[in-house]
């Protein structure tokens, strides 16, 4: 992703992250639209269809666990390949936990699919706390 020159336009979109029931390794999370100003960005089942452009995407998952030592990791998946950093929960402490956010920057020449994938999840009956979940898009032109 290159920012040579002047950015003349920035578009933003904000999505909630949800999952029905308990999630585990290999699951993909769902999205609900909060604000979407990126023309052509659409929501499918556990997938966002992303039009061509230059992007910065950032997400965090708030979750509840049943045991204090349990942990999960997650990452963005673009067209079937993992991108950006690996997010992970804090271990120890309370059953309501904090997480690392995940972020990725990429340029698309054509429409692509973006998913939020659970990479690993230990033991707990993990549930999403939707009030503490988000996925933000910034597209520049």
Protein Blocks (a to p, Z undefined) as FASTA:
>chain_A
ZZehjdfbdcddddddddehjddehiacddddfbdcbghiacdehiacddeddddddddd
ddddfbfkbccdddddeehiaehjdddddeehifbdcddddddddddfbdcddddddfbd
chiacdddfklgccdddddZZ
